[in-house]
Every structure is written in structure tokens, then in C-alpha cells.
Amino acid sequence: MSEDDINTEEYPTEIHDYLAAFEKSLGSVDEMLKTMMSVSRSELLQKLDPLEQAKMDLVSVYTLNSMFWVYLATQGINPKEHPVKQELERIRTYMNKVKEIADKKKASKLDKGAASRFVRNALWEPNAENEHTSKTPTKGKKRK
């Protein structure tokens, strides 16, 4: 018997593709973790600004809790009824707050001085010379 025949006998064939994809994903996670662990945390954080540090911490803790979620599922425990669900929701809340901060940072800022100059120059203001040289007849005067 080949190795594939042995493996397909242990579980239903319908889930073979799902398990293969899961194994591939685990391999990717393992490679990323090895890459991350090769650099010390303090060295990594020194290269990042505070907002990027917060993102890094949130992604790390979210990943850890997600992996625990998967572990619980593999052990037959419903993770939706476990406190890990509330923890993931709490982390998502903080991720949204960090995203809002990042979006505000990227938003264009109004230069009040430039805006006031633009409006002032765009509006026509009569100056003293124009008032004296161009007199328009006033309407509404009655002749006697």
C-alpha cells in the first residue's frame, strides 16, 4: 500500500483537500513564526514607530488567540462558548481603534492660512479707486 492509501483510510476522502490546505497553512505560519523569532523583540520594536508597535502587538496577540481557538476546536471544545471568543472580540476592538488612528494620520490636513488666502483672493473686494471712478446710477430716485 502506498502512503496515500493509508492516509485516505484514516479519514473521509471528502475532507482531504481541506486537510491538505490546512497543513499548507500551518507550514506558512510555522515559517513566519521562525522568521519572527529569529529577530529579538526589542530589536524589532526599535525599528517601528509607536503606532506600528501597537499594530505588531495586536497582530501577535490576535494570532496567538486564533491558534488557541483552532486548538480548542481540534480538542472537541466549542470555542464559541470559551472565554477566548471574548478575548478575540476585545482585540478586534483595539485593532479598530488603531485603524481609526492610522486613518486620521493619513487624512489630509487643512492649511488654514492657505485656505483663508484662497477665499480672500477669490472674493472680489472693491477698492477705493474703483468706488470713485465707476459710479453707477442709483435706482429708485424719483424725478420731480
Secondary structure, DSSP 8 states (H G I E B T S, - for coil): --HHHHHHHHS-GGGHHHHHHHHHHHHHHHHHHHHHHTS-HHHHHHTS-HHHHHHHHHHHHHHHHHHHHHHHHHTT--GGGSTHHHHHHHHHHHHHHHHHHHHHHHS----HHHHHHHHHHHS----HHHHHH-----TT----
